[in-house]
Amino acid sequence: MGWLQRLTGRAESAQQDVAELLSTPRLFRVTSETVSLDDRETVRRWLRELDPDLQQQVHIRRPWGAIAAISDRRVLQPAGTEGSTFSRR
């Protein structure tokens, strides 16, 4: 499909083998930060600190596709732990 994008004048595909943190602190405003997947500590910190109030997402872009982690407020209750709750945060 690269030949079709070049023919139609579209930009090259998104960077690959990177992680991108997207935040939406206000309506119609998106901030982003991108690091290489070699920077594992930053990627892990982003995943641990996903904030539902900022509607954050972490996108991992690879040559075969992308994976997204999205923050939410759901409370987990693993099987066999009746009466106790665990939060993802």
KEKE-3310 file (N, C-alpha, C; in steps of 0.2 Angstrom, whole numbers, plus 5000, padded with zeros to 4 digits):
npx = (5004:5011:5014:5002:5000:5010:5007:4995:4999:4999:5005:5019:5018:5014:5027:5036:5039:5039:5033:5018:5011:4996:4986:4971:4968:4959:4944:4945:4958:4973:4988:5004:5017:5031:5042:5055:5054:5064:5066:5061:5058:5051:5040:5034:5031:5022:5011:5008:5004:4992:4979:4963:4955:4962:4960:4969:4979:4990:4999:5007:5017:5020:5028:5019:5007:4996:4995:4984:4983:4971:4965:4954:4940:4936:4933:4942:4938:4945:4943:4938:4940:4930:4921:4932:4940:4950:4958:4963:4971)
npy = (4994:5006:5012:5017:5027:5035:5039:5046:5056:5056:5057:5048:5032:5031:5033:5018:5005:5012:5021:5030:5042:5048:5062:5070:5084:5094:5098:5096:5097:5089:5081:5075:5063:5055:5040:5029:5011:5006:5013:5007:5009:5022:5019:5009:5016:5026:5017:5012:5024:5028:5040:5042:5054:5062:5056:5047:5038:5025:5021:5008:5006:4995:4986:4977:4982:4991:4993:4998:5005:5010:5021:5018:5018:5006:4994:4980:4963:4949:4932:4921:4930:4935:4949:4957:4971:4976:4989:4995:5006)
npz = (5000:5001:4989:4985:4994:4991:4978:4980:4987:5001:5018:5024:5033:5051:5064:5069:5081:5093:5108:5112:5122:5125:5130:5135:5141:5140:5132:5114:5114:5113:5120:5117:5119:5114:5114:5111:5110:5117:5128:5141:5155:5155:5147:5155:5166:5161:5159:5172:5177:5171:5169:5172:5172:5164:5152:5147:5135:5130:5116:5108:5094:5081:5068:5063:5067:5079:5097:5110:5126:5138:5150:5164:5175:5181:5194:5199:5203:5208:5205:5218:5229:5237:5244:5245:5236:5222:5215:5199:5199)
capx = (5000:5015:5014:4996:5000:5015:5003:4990:5002:4998:5011:5021:5014:5017:5033:5035:5043:5038:5027:5016:5007:4991:4982:4966:4966:4953:4940:4948:4966:4977:4995:5007:5024:5034:5048:5057:5052:5070:5065:5056:5056:5046:5034:5031:5029:5016:5006:5006:5001:4987:4975:4956:4953:4965:4958:4975:4980:4997:4999:5013:5017:5025:5027:5013:5001:4997:4991:4982:4981:4966:4963:4947:4939:4933:4936:4943:4937:4948:4939:4940:4942:4924:4921:4938:4940:4956:4958:4968:4975)
capy = (5000:5012:5015:5020:5033:5040:5041:5050:5062:5055:5056:5041:5029:5033:5030:5012:5003:5018:5021:5036:5044:5054:5065:5075:5087:5099:5097:5098:5098:5083:5082:5068:5062:5049:5038:5023:5006:5004:5016:5003:5012:5027:5015:5006:5022:5028:5012:5012:5030:5031:5044:5042:5061:5066:5052:5045:5032:5023:5017:5004:5005:4990:4986:4973:4985:4995:4991:5004:5004:5015:5022:5018:5018:5000:4990:4973:4958:4943:4926:4919:4935:4938:4954:4962:4973:4978:4994:4995:5012)
capz = (5000:5001:4982:4984:4998:4987:4972:4982:4991:5008:5022:5026:5039:5058:5066:5071:5086:5097:5112:5112:5127:5123:5135:5133:5147:5139:5126:5108:5115:5114:5120:5115:5120:5110:5116:5108:5114:5121:5135:5144:5161:5153:5145:5161:5171:5158:5159:5179:5180:5167:5173:5168:5172:5158:5147:5144:5131:5128:5110:5106:5087:5079:5060:5061:5070:5086:5103:5114:5133:5139:5157:5165:5183:5184:5200:5198:5209:5205:5207:5225:5233:5239:5249:5244:5229:5220:5210:5194:5200)
cpx = (5004:5015:5008:4997:5005:5011:4998:4992:5001:5005:5013:5018:5018:5023:5032:5041:5044:5032:5025:5011:5002:4987:4977:4964:4960:4950:4944:4955:4969:4984:4998:5014:5026:5041:5049:5055:5058:5070:5060:5054:5050:5040:5030:5028:5022:5010:5004:5002:4995:4982:4968:4954:4956:4964:4964:4975:4988:4996:5006:5012:5022:5024:5021:5006:5002:4993:4990:4980:4977:4965:4956:4946:4936:4937:4937:4941:4939:4944:4942:4942:4935:4925:4927:4938:4947:4955:4964:4973:4980)
cpy = (5006:5015:5019:5027:5038:5043:5047:5056:5061:5055:5049:5038:5032:5030:5023:5010:5009:5017:5028:5037:5050:5056:5070:5079:5092:5096:5100:5099:5091:5084:5075:5069:5055:5047:5031:5017:5003:5007:5013:5006:5018:5024:5012:5011:5024:5023:5012:5018:5033:5034:5045:5050:5064:5062:5050:5039:5031:5019:5014:5003:5001:4990:4982:4976:4989:4992:4997:5001:5010:5015:5021:5018:5011:4997:4983:4969:4951:4937:4923:4924:4939:4943:4959:4965:4976:4983:4993:5001:5010)
cpz = (5000:4994:4982:4988:4994:4981:4974:4986:4998:5012:5023:5032:5046:5060:5069:5077:5091:5102:5112:5118:5125:5129:5132:5139:5147:5133:5120:5109:5117:5114:5119:5117:5117:5113:5112:5113:5119:5128:5139:5151:5160:5151:5151:5165:5168:5159:5167:5181:5175:5171:5169:5168:5166:5152:5143:5140:5130:5122:5109:5098:5085:5071:5059:5064:5076:5091:5107:5121:5135:5147:5158:5173:5185:5189:5198:5204:5206:5208:5214:5230:5235:5245:5249:5237:5228:5214:5205:5195:5204)
residu = (MET:GLY:TRP:LEU:GLN:ARG:LEU:THR:GLY:ARG:ALA:GLU:SER:ALA:GLN:GLN:ASP:VAL:ALA:GLU:LEU:LEU:SER:THR:PRO:ARG:LEU:PHE:ARG:VAL:THR:SER:GLU:THR:VAL:SER:LEU:ASP:ASP:ARG:GLU:THR:VAL:ARG:ARG:TRP:LEU:ARG:GLU:LEU:ASP:PRO:ASP:LEU:GLN:GLN:GLN:VAL:HIS:ILE:ARG:ARG:PRO:TRP:GLY:ALA:ILE:ALA:ALA:ILE:SER:ASP:ARG:ARG:VAL:LEU:GLN:PRO:ALA:GLY:THR:GLU:GLY:SER:THR:PHE:SER:ARG:ARG)
# end
